[in-house]
Structures are given as structure tokens and as C-alpha cells.
Amino acid sequence: SQQGEEDPQALSIQEGENATMNCSYKTSINNLQWYRQNSGRGLVHLILIRSNEREKHSGRLRVTLDTSKKSSSLLITASRAADTASYFCATEGYGGSQGNLIFGKGTKLSVKP
Amino acid sequence: EAGVAQSPRYKIIEKRQSVAFWCNPISGHATLYWYQQILGQGPKLLIQFQNNGVVDDSQLPKDRFSAERLKGVDSTLKIQPAKLEDSAVYLCASDAGTEAFFGQGTRLTVV
């Protein structure tokens, strides 16, 4: 079963704008991760946030985690056409391995030049 | 470093036929995963290996799917017999205790 639910399902923005994607999950987690998937290609790990962290930054990415609401958000600032991809949140439960993940359905981001 | 290698990239088979996918993880990665990604959905874990032992196969449809990781390195995933609903991308991933690295996947179409 899929734990995470991303919102929105699809997002279309202009280059230079910010993109925000949200993820909700159902059970307690050890950490939450965000992945990017370009069309027809494999998943690329973007960022991991642990359950005791509230915010994390990596370059143009900012992730927040609210464990009380069981939700996370991914912000991509100053978007580029190359950011066009599907973005997935994935949760790891306690006692699991880094790659034993439950993925959401993803948000399809389109950045227009 | 070389990434996770998978083959073939694409496969088309008729229903009730059998098919096998191969994965070579990143060198030194003890943990290997197989995921199934149906179009429009996120990946779903099928099986997790730690070296050559199975850690989690709770979501593997064992009546038709099987996987092995002999010698704790390469792995194969087999479907026999295939059904139309098995059409999906099969992703292999490996990790060494940090982040998981995914291969490009094998796109299976069952007609």
C-alpha cells in the first residue's frame, strides 16, 4: 500500500518561479525522503529529513517536516526547465533500511522556459 | 562510481509467458531491493535482500514472482507466468547504509 500522498498531482510553473509540493503520510516514520524521476529514467535521491528534524536545506531545495500533522513539503526555489520531472516522497519506518521505502504517487512538475 | 545496472531496458512479452530481469548493484552494497512501478504510481517494494538473504518479501506475489541473489551480488527477478497487470517498470536499488541508489529500470509490457 502507498503511504505518502503528494499534492498537487501536477504543477506547471514558469522558469524562475518557486515550486511547492506537499506530502502526507499515515504512520510513524524514521525519516522521509524526496526523490526525483525524469521521464523514462531511474529515481534520484534529493534529500532526507529525519523524524526529529523540522527543516532541511540543500542548494535550491528546502524540505520541512511536521510529524504532528504527518506531512512534509518540498520547495524548489528559482526553478529551471531542467527541474521538470516527477517528485516523490518516500517514508522509511522504524527498524527499516534506507531503501525500504513506501512511496507516494508523486507530483509531476513542469517548468516552462 | 558505477551506478546500479539493469537489463534489459525494455521487454515485451505475451501474457502467460515468463520473463527475467537482471540487476548488478553498486560494488560493496550489501542491500538490494526490487521495486515495481506501475504507470502513474510511485514505486512499490517487492523484495529486499541483505547480502544473499531475504529481509522483506511481504509484497512479492509469490505465486508468480521469484527473486534470488546468489553470492550476494547480482540479482534476478522472474515472473512466471506473466499477467497483463504486471506491465510496469521494475526498478532495482542498492544501498550501503546511507541513501539508496536506483537503476534505470526495466520497462515490461505484457500484451
Boltz contact constraints between the chains, C-beta under 6 A:
constraints:
  - contact:
      token1: [A, 2]
      token2: [B, 42]
      max_distance: 6.0
  - contact:
      token1: [A, 41]
      token2: [B, 104]
      max_distance: 6.0
  - contact:
      token1: [A, 42]
      token2: [B, 102]
      max_distance: 6.0
  - contact:
      token1: [A, 42]
      token2: [B, 103]
      max_distance: 6.0
  - contact:
      token1: [A, 42]
      token2: [B, 104]
      max_distance: 6.0
  - contact:
      token1: [A, 42]
      token2: [B, 105]
      max_distance: 6.0
  - contact:
      token1: [A, 43]
      token2: [B, 102]
      max_distance: 6.0
  - contact:
      token1: [A, 45]
      token2: [B, 99]
      max_distance: 6.0
  - contact:
      token1: [A, 88]
      token2: [B, 42]
      max_distance: 6.0
  - contact:
      token1: [A, 97]
      token2: [B, 31]
      max_distance: 6.0
  - contact:
      token1: [A, 98]
      token2: [B, 95]
      max_distance: 6.0
  - contact:
      token1: [A, 98]
      token2: [B, 99]
      max_distance: 6.0
  - contact:
      token1: [A, 98]
      token2: [B, 100]
      max_distance: 6.0
  - contact:
      token1: [A, 99]
      token2: [B, 33]
      max_distance: 6.0
  - contact:
      token1: [A, 99]
      token2: [B, 93]
      max_distance: 6.0
  - contact:
      token1: [A, 99]
      token2: [B, 95]
      max_distance: 6.0
  - contact:
      token1: [A, 99]
      token2: [B, 100]
      max_distance: 6.0
  - contact:
      token1: [A, 100]
      token2: [B, 48]
      max_distance: 6.0
  - contact:
      token1: [A, 103]
      token2: [B, 42]
      max_distance: 6.0
  - contact:
      token1: [A, 103]
      token2: [B, 43]
      max_distance: 6.0
  - contact:
      token1: [A, 104]
      token2: [B, 42]
      max_distance: 6.0
  - contact:
      token1: [A, 105]
      token2: [B, 41]
      max_distance: 6.0
  - contact:
      token1: [A, 105]
      token2: [B, 42]
      max_distance: 6.0
  - contact:
      token1: [A, 106]
      token2: [B, 42]
      max_distance: 6.0
